[in-house]
Amino acid sequence: MINKEVYTTICEEVKKHEATLVAVSKTKPPEAIKELYDLGHRDFGENYVQELVDKQALLPDDIRWHFIGHLQSNKVKYIAPFVHLIHGIDSYKLLKETDKQAKKVNRVIDVLLQVHIAQEETKFGFDEQELHDLLSTNYGHELVPQQAGLRELKSIRIVGLMGMASFSDDEDLVRSEFKKLKNLYHKYAQLQLGNCGLQTLSMGMSADYQIALQEGSNMIRIGSLLFGKR
Ligand SMILES: *Cc1c(COP(=O)(O)O)cnc(C)c1O
């Protein structure tokens, strides 16, 4: 079921860029995941809570599960006990809820802030100003880290940013959107303290991962290239 040749090729590209490949297995059966697992792969991404919970129960415990979809606050509790990384944090409310649920299960959960970089209005994420308001207060030209409220969230760690480029054949547009995200990532990577230290830049999917890697991505999320069309 898995395209092994494509898998090998992508692994080589990822290694060259010192990046991580998240295999996006949404809508695909547990057997397909097991196939890739048996080749040594451990990072898998899902975007529906119920589907993730069901698969997690069936598959080996050492899989690192990435939640890459739009997460509703009232569903965080279902994935909090085991999720490895939540990519799509797009509001302060969701951040607070993740902190609360992580505390309940005695964990510290790593999260990425999703940034809206595409032209499509339908995509989720913080815009530049919202990101700024969340992560820093401006004193002249200096970045002064973190709103007080954020500092209190001791059961989450903000470890990076995530974004999706426009769904477009226009390579220049896609590249410029990735550049924008990378610049924000570098800007806020200066803030290394407490529960905030950016080290992960999650950008790039089947259609645009090569551009993303060229533009500095260190985590790509690939579904259809590996598992076939959904
Ligand atoms: C589905 C999905 C992917 C993978 O998409 P492909 O085009 O199949 O590689 C990556 N990121 C997110 C957020 C997704 O929802």
PDBQT file of the ligand as one rigid body, heavy atoms in Angstrom, charges set to zero:
ROOT
HETATM    1  C1  LIG A 301      -3.861  16.486   4.986  1.00  0.00    +0.000 C 
HETATM    2  C2  LIG A 301      -2.831  17.386   5.516  1.00  0.00    +0.000 A 
HETATM    3  C3  LIG A 301      -1.491  17.267   5.122  1.00  0.00    +0.000 A 
HETATM    4  C4  LIG A 301      -1.008  16.284   4.094  1.00  0.00    +0.000 C 
HETATM    5  O1  LIG A 301      -1.523  16.592   2.833  1.00  0.00    +0.000 OA
HETATM    6  P1  LIG A 301      -0.975  15.893   1.494  1.00  0.00    +0.000 P 
HETATM    7  O2  LIG A 301      -1.251  16.889   0.450  1.00  0.00    +0.000 OA
HETATM    8  O3  LIG A 301      -1.776  14.648   1.355  1.00  0.00    +0.000 OA
HETATM    9  O4  LIG A 301       0.465  15.615   1.684  1.00  0.00    +0.000 OA
HETATM   10  C5  LIG A 301      -0.572  18.133   5.694  1.00  0.00    +0.000 A 
HETATM   11  N1  LIG A 301      -0.933  19.062   6.598  1.00  0.00    +0.000 NA
HETATM   12  C6  LIG A 301      -2.212  19.207   6.998  1.00  0.00    +0.000 A 
HETATM   13  C7  LIG A 301      -2.537  20.252   8.001  1.00  0.00    +0.000 C 
HETATM   14  C8  LIG A 301      -3.198  18.383   6.474  1.00  0.00    +0.000 A 
HETATM   15  O5  LIG A 301      -4.470  18.538   6.875  1.00  0.00    +0.000 OA
ENDROOT
TORSDOF 0
